[in-house]
């Protein structure tokens, strides 16, 4: 397989990132319009009394939290691809720890740290609105301003201590995924060592067993005390990241040990399972694994051909490629910005005298959040990309 131009390799990866970030964002907008109807915590049941347009939006958007799994697989692919290529060409990975961790720090942390302060301001707005709804009771509670701005929560999240301090999730609930990413990065050199000594298959079996062992149960079958710290343990999601590593390894070697027919069949089956699993309690715990497998199969099926295809991307793909450039900023910011926008919509609905319109006003967040995230990318993400690897 010829060496691909770098930009064409990144087109598909950036498009996947952009799609995943937009899907997660729209999922949270959908949850605002349909509270309590999501399937992230519990399976659901088919309700024929709901109108057709509800089920249309359900199948298009409600699965948006699957975007996190897509992120994990793509992350594993991007991190491992440079080492996989070197190993295929020279027999050595050439991984140097200090430059590797420096690149990961500059890629992850500046935008993350800036986003914590945006989330702090949005949390203050949320708690301001809650206090306003209570009629401004006086005197103010102890530590009012610390709680209002989530001062302690900023520190907990800055140090990735969410597993040990549940209140940290109140700042920005999507930041739990960064706890996993940091573990994935820290353990990657060890993972690479095991891969080269044991092979992909034994390592994959061990990681799959770990994820199956730690797969979460539906929240309706557990209590608050049954959501242990092990939920944030790397093994509970590392197999998904590892699938991206396998995709990079196969593509770098130019050897895909599956026919295109098998890849297509596996992809279709994985997608079907991912869709129906939310209605079947026995399958529900394994829906994320099915999404990870579908993403992996999509990569190894489509990516080799896209690397040698010199045609410019179409409009839809170009849009997702553009979103992919700032997908990290979009992911970090969308929930805090939704808080700001919802507060503004509350005042607008009150001014218009139609409070029942407020929930629909949240749709104005879609262009606002996307454009604000694009600006945030230029301020807090792009200036540091020169310190990261080409695959970002």
Phi, psi and omega in degrees: 000128181297154177293129186276150168298140185301319186294326180288327175297320183283338181304308182293319180295314179294324178296318177297316177300314181298317178299314183296316181295317179295321180297316177298315180299311180295329176300317180289328173295316179300318178298326178295321180280336182229066184299138177079008183253000181285169181241015182291328182257338185209154170295165177237175177234149179290129181237103184291347180283343179284144183292160184300324183290335173295312182292330175297313178293327179300310184285337179274325193236327187300334180280010186302334179293347172298342178303329178297318179296320176300317177303315182298314181295314180296323178299313178300321178297311184293321181293321187273337188304315179300318179292320180297320179294316179298318181295321179294328184270324189239347185083005179226140179288326180067027180282121176252120191296314184298310177297324180299309182289330174296316178298318180295321179298310184290333178285324188267313202277317183303311179293322179299313183294319177296322180294332178298323181284326172297317178296324178297315179295321180291325176295321177298320178296316179300312182288331172298316180293322178296317181292324177297318180294336179276357178087025177055056179295139178239154001283167179294144177297160175298143178057036184300311185289326176298318180287323183297317182264001178061045185302312180293325181294328175300314180296317180299314182288325179299329180260008178057045182257018180308320180300335185260346182225098184300330182295341181298334180292341181290339182290309179198105193292345180279353185288353178299331182292332179290332175300320177290315182301318179298317177297318180300317180294314183297325184267355183301315178303322178291319177301315180298320179299315180293321180300316183288335182263328183253333184101163183294319186296308179300319179295318179297320178298317180295317181290322177296318178299319179297318180290320178296325179292324186259006183303133184287150175271159174303143183297334179291343179259002182233173173242175180302328182282352182264008176258079193284172178297338180296343176303327182265007180286139188305327183297336184288347177221004189289332179297324178297316178295321180298326178300325174295323176297316179297317179300316179297320181296314180295316183292320179296327179276354184058033180227107176254104187283032177219141177287162178296328177296316179295321179296314180297316181296315179296321179296313180298315180297318180296319179295316180299314179299318180298325181284313186278342185299332182290346178259353185239106185306325181290331180268337187310315183296343187252011183293324180294320177298322179294320177296318179299318179295318179298318179296317178300312181295323177298317180299310186285343176276312190267324190298315180304318179290322181293334180290335181253003180268115185266006178288143177294147180293151177289179185295316182295314179297320179299323178297315180290327175298317178298315177300323182296332179299324181239028181299325179296314178296319178298319180295315183293326192262340195297321180291313175302320180292327176298327177296313179301313184294320179296323177297316177297321179295328177297312178296321180295316180295322178295319181295322179282343181078024180225078182296335180291345179278344190304316185298327180282339178296341182298340178296338178290349180289337188299303177292325182296313182295318180298313181291322178295322179293324176298316177295320178298321178302315181293330182276318192239354182243305184302320181301341184257358183292337179295343179267006184245173181285161180302327180280351179057000000 
